[in-house]
Amino acid sequence: MDGQWGINAISEITLSAEGIELSQLGLTAADDPIQLTGGILDEAAVTIGKDATSNAIVLKTLAGRFSGVNTAGALAVSQGSAQFEKRGDIIQITDGQALYQGQTITAEGQVLTALSGEKTLDFAVNMPAGNPAVLLPGLQSSGDLAAQGRVTGSVLSPVLSGNFTLDSLHFGDMIVNGINGTFSYTRQTLRLLTAEGTTIGGSIAASGDIYPDSQQFNLSISGNGLDSSLFTKKDVNGPLSLEGMATGSAAAAMLQGNFTIYDGKAYGISFQTLTGNFMKQGSAEAEVSNLAVKTDLGVFYPEQLNQSVMDKLHERNLPITRAEVKEKVTEKVREKMLEKLFR
């Protein structure tokens, strides 16, 4: 302790402390979403004085350093350390770092105290090179996961939002590379606001929710300029666009939606568009249905897409356009009427 205290003289005292267990200070309650489970206040210096007008005792400065901080609950980190300084209603945090699921993160920012006593966060955080297999165990990924963002909201219910990059992600036998996007994370739910990458010759985008604890996801997907010959084992090629949903887990991902292939060929027959629905389970070949093939000869609706169907189109052995079907039905009706009239 250092300083002086008097009735009329300048009154200011500085108190110092070292090596205090943070868990003994009662900083969090047992029912708080985030609990402080360990850590050391390495050093702290507190300066108190008197208000010049009211003579009330006031906190002038508080500064120090802590380390070995562990938390549990909605935000679990380990080996947290930082320097801090309090002036007025703001606690400034610098040189902050910790491990989140074993991955190094750094942080600096402020803890603000409102008149109501509620404490809110405003922090910049950075994870330069995380392991996606650890952070997103429900997704098959490789390379590095880097993220930058801000932590805002209340101390006990923070919200993390920012942007990220990921080297690659696997959905069954489809690999998406060079992924980048934006996200938010709160209450143990990772929400992809935007995410884009490249795969099978084109680009693909996704948005939706990922649940790290259950290793499940529910994502809206869209793709453009994809190579259709790599999407199916059928003899089809041409640029592919698709929209749909990806659900489940990486080990058992279900992709389903609708697609359009433009200016392509199917079993040697050129078409303007080929549209339909698809369903792809894991690494299995995509199943297609509700097909419509638009060619220079018209539009036809095969139940399946195979060599036999396309041969029939090529040979014109069957009515395959809507107009031809209508004409054929009309012809049959006319024949029946003539049979009855001249029987």
NORGI-V450925 format. One record per pair of residues at least 6 apart in sequence whose ideal C-beta (glycine too) atoms are under 7 Angstrom apart, sorted by the first residue. I is the first residue (numbers start at 1). J is the second residue. If there is no record, write none. Layout:
BEGIN
i-><I/I>
j-><J/J>
END
This chain:
BEGIN
i-><1/1/2/3/3/3/4/4/4/5/5/11/11/12/12/13/14/14/14/15/16/17/17/18/18/19/19/20/21/22/22/22/22/22/22/23/23/23/27/28/28/28/32/33/33/33/33/34/34/34/34/34/35/35/35/36/37/37/37/38/38/38/39/39/39/39/39/40/40/40/41/41/42/42/42/43/43/44/44/45/45/46/46/47/47/48/48/48/48/49/49/50/50/51/61/61/62/63/63/64/65/66/66/67/68/69/69/70/71/74/74/75/77/77/77/78/78/79/79/80/81/82/82/82/82/83/83/84/84/84/85/89/89/90/90/91/91/92/93/93/93/93/93/94/96/96/96/97/97/97/98/101/101/102/103/103/103/103/103/105/105/105/106/107/107/107/108/108/109/109/109/109/110/111/111/111/112/112/112/113/118/119/119/120/120/121/121/121/121/121/122/123/123/124/125/125/125/125/126/127/127/128/129/129/130/130/130/132/132/132/133/135/136/136/137/138/138/138/138/138/138/139/139/140/140/141/141/141/141/142/142/143/143/143/144/145/145/146/146/147/147/148/148/149/149/149/149/150/150/151/151/152/153/159/159/160/160/161/161/162/163/163/164/164/164/165/165/166/168/168/168/169/169/170/171/171/171/171/172/172/172/172/173/174/174/175/176/176/176/177/177/177/178/178/179/179/179/180/181/181/181/181/182/182/183/183/183/183/184/184/188/188/189/189/190/190/191/192/192/192/192/192/193/194/195/195/195/196/196/197/200/200/200/200/201/201/201/201/202/202/202/202/202/203/203/203/204/204/205/206/206/206/206/207/207/208/208/208/208/209/209/210/215/216/216/217/217/218/219/219/220/221/221/221/222/222/223/223/224/225/226/226/227/228/228/228/228/228/228/229/229/231/231/232/232/233/234/235/235/236/236/236/236/237/237/238/238/238/238/238/239/239/240/240/241/241/242/242/242/243/243/244/244/244/244/245/245/246/246/247/248/252/253/254/255/256/256/257/258/258/259/259/259/260/260/261/261/262/263/264/264/266/266/266/266/267/267/268/269/269/269/269/270/271/271/271/272/272/273/274/274/275/276/276/276/276/276/277/277/277/278/278/278/279/279/280/288/291/291/291/292/292/293/293/293/297/298/298/299/299/300/300/300/302/312/313/319/319>
j-><13/15/14/12/13/14/10/11/12/11/13/49/50/47/49/48/45/46/47/46/45/41/44/42/43/40/42/41/40/36/39/40/41/66/69/36/37/38/36/34/35/36/156/73/74/156/157/71/73/74/75/156/71/72/73/71/70/71/72/68/69/70/66/68/69/70/80/66/67/68/64/66/65/66/67/64/65/62/64/63/64/59/62/60/61/57/58/59/60/58/60/56/57/58/86/87/86/84/85/84/83/81/82/81/79/80/81/78/77/187/188/158/98/99/100/98/99/98/99/98/97/93/94/95/96/94/95/91/92/93/92/112/113/110/112/110/111/110/107/108/109/110/111/108/106/107/108/104/105/106/105/134/135/134/127/130/131/134/135/125/126/127/126/123/124/125/123/124/121/122/123/124/122/119/121/155/119/120/122/119/154/154/155/153/154/151/152/153/155/158/152/150/151/150/149/150/151/160/148/146/147/146/144/146/144/145/146/141/145/166/141/145/210/212/215/212/215/216/217/249/250/169/250/170/250/166/168/169/170/167/168/166/167/168/167/164/166/164/165/162/164/162/163/160/161/162/163/161/162/158/160/159/159/184/186/184/185/183/184/183/181/182/180/181/183/179/180/179/175/176/177/176/179/250/246/250/253/255/253/280/282/283/283/199/200/199/197/199/204/197/198/199/197/198/195/196/197/196/192/194/195/196/193/194/190/191/192/193/191/193/212/213/209/211/210/212/209/206/207/208/210/219/207/207/205/206/207/203/205/204/226/227/230/231/225/226/227/230/223/224/225/226/227/223/224/225/221/223/222/219/220/221/246/219/220/217/218/219/220/217/218/217/249/248/249/246/247/247/245/246/245/244/245/246/242/243/241/242/241/239/239/240/240/236/237/238/240/261/264/236/237/240/286/285/286/285/305/266/267/261/264/266/305/264/265/261/262/263/264/265/261/262/259/261/259/260/257/258/259/257/258/255/256/257/258/256/257/253/255/254/254/282/282/281/280/278/279/278/276/277/275/276/278/273/275/273/274/273/272/271/274/274/293/305/310/307/310/310/295/310/313/314/295/293/294/295/294/295/294/291/293/292/288/289/290/291/292/288/289/290/286/287/288/286/287/286/305/301/302/305/299/301/299/300/302/321/321/323/321/322/313/320/321/309/318/320/325/328>
END
